[in-house]
Amino acid sequence: MKTIKVLSALAVSAILIASCGEKKSAQPAAENGQPAVPVITKAEMDSVSYAIGTTLGFMIKEANFGDIDMKKVQKAMNEVIAGKEKLTVDQLKAGPIIQNYLRKRSEIVAAENLEKGRKFLEENKTKDSVKVTESGLQYIIRNEGTGPKPADIDTVEVMYKGVLIDGTEFDTNIGQAPAKFPVGGVIAGWKEGLKLVGKGGKIKLIIPAELAYGAQQASAKIAPNSVLIFDVEVVNVTPAKVVPENSAKK
């Protein structure tokens, strides 16, 4: 669970690491032969100010706080920076408050998504062409492909796009190189679905939360108990090399 201490530490670390990793440009020599003192312009101050906001903003977004009051966030930051002695919430209490909030929020979101997912899957399984496996995986085969279907130990190369039940896209490699990985190294819904088509096969996977990431917050967009929908094209299947027992003993 992320806390304000973690966010602050990460923000400071990111800024320090970035600044330490930069190569220092040679300073112009002054008339006395000593390096000239650098000058920080207003444009640079504007850029660094925005960069700090970008860094903190991304971390707040990743932590999935929900609709927090940004005016109060700004007020607290201003008071800390100004050195106000008595804060409404001091630094020692801030961490536990955030931890408790994120825990409760995660439980609420998980319960809501579980019910939404259940209703969606019940309705979706009645649609034409949708098939359901014993595990609860729903799928539609667009193209069965050719050749043998992959096993857990085989490696596949795929193109894919993933969306939530409301259509929000959370991941894709369309327009990029195919993703390459062993079939046995992915979430259960993918592992089961990939075995249903061969090379060139296209399949739509509607994956219940329990076959995906369950009750964990997998990313900023994949909330607890999210049903995941993938359009997948299997570009290539590479069978694993099986070493004969006799050869292995030599």
C-alpha positions in Angstrom: 0.0 0.0 0.0 1.4 3.4 -1.0 1.8 6.0 1.7 2.7 9.7 1.6 6.2 8.7 2.8 6.6 6.4 -0.2 5.3 9.1 -2.6 7.6 11.7 -1.1 10.6 9.4 -1.2 10.0 8.3 -4.7 9.5 11.9 -5.9 12.7 13.1 -4.3 14.6 10.0 -5.4 13.4 10.4 -9.0 14.5 14.1 -9.0 17.8 13.4 -7.4 18.6 10.4 -9.6 17.7 12.3 -12.8 19.9 15.3 -11.7 22.8 13.1 -10.7 22.7 11.2 -13.9 23.0 14.3 -16.1 26.3 15.2 -17.5 27.4 18.6 -16.3 28.2 20.9 -19.2 31.5 22.9 -19.0 31.0 26.3 -17.3 32.2 29.3 -19.2 35.4 30.7 -17.7 35.3 34.1 -16.1 37.9 36.7 -16.6 39.9 35.6 -13.6 40.0 32.0 -14.9 37.4 30.7 -12.4 34.2 29.0 -13.6 31.4 31.4 -13.9 28.4 31.0 -11.5 25.5 29.5 -13.5 22.3 31.5 -13.9 18.8 30.0 -13.4 16.3 31.6 -15.7 12.6 32.0 -15.1 12.0 29.6 -18.0 14.0 27.0 -16.2 12.2 27.6 -12.9 8.8 27.2 -14.8 10.0 24.0 -16.3 11.3 22.4 -13.1 8.1 23.5 -11.3 6.0 21.8 -13.9 8.2 18.8 -13.8 7.8 18.4 -10.1 4.0 18.6 -10.6 4.2 16.0 -13.3 6.2 13.6 -11.1 3.8 13.9 -8.2 0.8 13.8 -10.4 1.7 10.5 -12.0 2.4 9.0 -8.6 -0.9 10.2 -7.2 -2.6 8.7 -10.3 -0.8 5.4 -10.0 -1.8 5.1 -6.3 -5.5 5.4 -7.5 -6.7 7.7 -4.7 -9.9 8.5 -6.5 -11.5 12.0 -6.5 -9.2 13.7 -3.9 -9.5 17.4 -3.2 -6.6 18.9 -5.0 -7.2 22.3 -3.4 -6.5 20.7 0.0 -3.5 18.9 -1.4 -2.1 22.3 -2.6 -3.0 24.0 0.7 -1.1 21.3 2.7 1.9 21.5 0.3 2.0 25.3 0.6 1.9 25.1 4.4 4.7 22.5 4.6 6.9 24.4 2.2 6.3 27.6 4.1 7.4 25.9 7.3 4.1 26.1 9.2 4.7 24.6 12.6 1.2 23.3 13.4 -0.2 21.3 10.4 -3.8 20.0 10.3 -2.3 16.5 9.8 1.3 16.2 10.8 3.8 14.0 9.0 3.7 11.1 11.4 -0.1 10.8 11.1 -0.2 11.3 7.4 1.1 7.8 6.4 -1.4 5.8 8.5 -4.3 8.0 7.4 -3.5 7.3 3.7 -2.9 3.6 4.3 -6.3 3.3 6.0 -8.0 5.2 3.2 -6.4 3.2 0.4 -7.3 -0.1 2.1 -10.9 0.9 2.5 -11.1 2.3 -1.0 -9.6 -0.9 -2.4 -12.2 -3.0 -0.6 -15.1 -0.8 -1.8 -13.9 -0.8 -5.4 -13.3 -4.6 -5.3 -16.8 -5.2 -4.1 -18.3 -2.9 -6.7 -16.3 -4.5 -9.5 -17.1 -8.0 -8.4 -20.8 -7.3 -8.8 -20.4 -5.4 -12.1 -18.3 -8.2 -13.5 -20.8 -10.9 -12.4 -23.6 -9.1 -14.2 -21.6 -8.4 -17.3 -20.4 -12.1 -17.6 -24.0 -13.4 -17.1 -25.3 -11.3 -19.9 -22.3 -11.7 -22.2 -22.3 -15.5 -22.1 -25.8 -15.5 -23.8 -24.5 -13.7 -26.9 -24.0 -15.5 -30.2 -20.6 -17.1 -30.7 -19.6 -16.7 -27.1 -18.3 -20.0 -25.6 -17.6 -20.7 -21.9 -15.0 -23.1 -20.5 -15.3 -25.0 -17.2 -13.1 -22.4 -15.5 -15.5 -19.6 -16.5 -13.3 -18.1 -19.3 -15.5 -16.7 -22.1 -14.2 -16.5 -25.7 -15.0 -16.0 -29.3 -12.7 -17.6 -31.9 -12.4 -15.3 -35.0 -9.9 -17.5 -36.8 -8.6 -20.9 -35.5 -5.2 -20.5 -37.2 -3.1 -23.3 -38.5 -0.8 -25.9 -37.1 -0.6 -27.3 -33.6 -2.0 -25.2 -30.8 0.6 -24.1 -28.2 1.2 -25.8 -24.9 2.4 -24.3 -21.6 6.1 -24.8 -22.4 5.8 -23.3 -25.9 6.5 -19.7 -26.8 4.1 -17.4 -28.6 4.3 -14.1 -30.3 1.1 -12.1 -30.2 -0.6 -8.8 -31.0 -3.2 -7.7 -28.6 -5.4 -5.0 -27.2 -6.9 -5.1 -23.7 -10.0 -3.2 -22.5 -12.2 -3.1 -19.4 -16.0 -3.8 -19.6 -16.7 -0.1 -20.0 -14.4 0.0 -23.1 -11.4 1.7 -21.3 -8.2 0.6 -23.0 -5.5 -0.4 -20.5 -2.9 -2.1 -22.6 -2.0 -2.8 -26.3 0.9 -3.5 -28.5 -0.9 -2.6 -31.8 1.6 -0.7 -34.0 4.5 -2.2 -32.1 6.5 -5.5 -32.3 4.6 -8.6 -31.3 4.9 -9.5 -27.6 6.8 -12.7 -27.1 6.5 -14.9 -24.0 6.0 -18.5 -22.8 2.4 -19.6 -22.6 2.8 -20.8 -19.1 4.1 -17.4 -17.9 0.9 -15.3 -18.2 -2.4 -15.0 -16.3 -4.6 -18.0 -16.2 -7.2 -16.6 -18.6 -4.5 -16.0 -21.3 -2.9 -19.3 -20.6 -6.1 -21.2 -21.2 -7.2 -19.0 -24.2 -4.0 -19.2 -26.1 -4.3 -23.0 -26.3 -7.5 -22.7 -28.3 -5.9 -21.3 -31.5 -2.9 -22.0 -33.6 -0.5 -19.8 -35.6 -2.4 -16.9 -37.3 -5.4 -17.5 -34.9 -7.5 -14.7 -33.7 -9.5 -14.9 -30.5 -11.4 -12.6 -28.1 -10.9 -13.4 -24.5 -13.4 -12.3 -21.8 -11.5 -13.0 -18.6 -13.2 -13.1 -15.2 -11.3 -11.4 -12.4 -10.4 -14.8 -10.8 -8.6 -15.8 -14.0 -6.8 -12.4 -14.2 -5.5 -10.4 -11.3 -8.2 -11.1 -8.7 -8.6 -8.6 -5.9 -5.3 -6.9 -6.4 -4.8 -3.4 -8.0 -2.8 -4.5 -11.0 -2.2 -1.0 -12.5 -3.7 2.5 -12.4 -6.4 1.3 -14.8 -6.9 -2.3 -13.7 -8.7 -2.0 -10.4 -9.4 -4.9 -8.0 -11.8 -7.6 -9.4 -11.7 -6.2 -12.9 -13.0 -8.4 -15.8 -10.5 -8.0 -18.7 -11.3 -8.3 -22.4 -8.6 -9.0 -24.9 -8.5 -9.2 -28.7 -5.5 -11.5 -29.4 -3.8 -12.5 -32.7 -1.3 -15.3 -32.4 1.5 -14.3 -34.9 3.7 -17.2 -34.3 4.1 -20.4 -32.1 7.5 -21.7 -31.3 7.4 -25.3 -29.9 9.7 -25.9 -26.9 12.8 -28.0 -27.6 12.3 -31.2 -25.8 15.6 -33.0 -24.9 15.2 -36.8 -25.1 15.8 -38.7 -21.8 18.8 -40.6 -23.2 20.5 -37.5 -24.4 19.9 -35.8 -21.0 21.6 -38.6 -19.2 24.8 -38.5 -21.3 
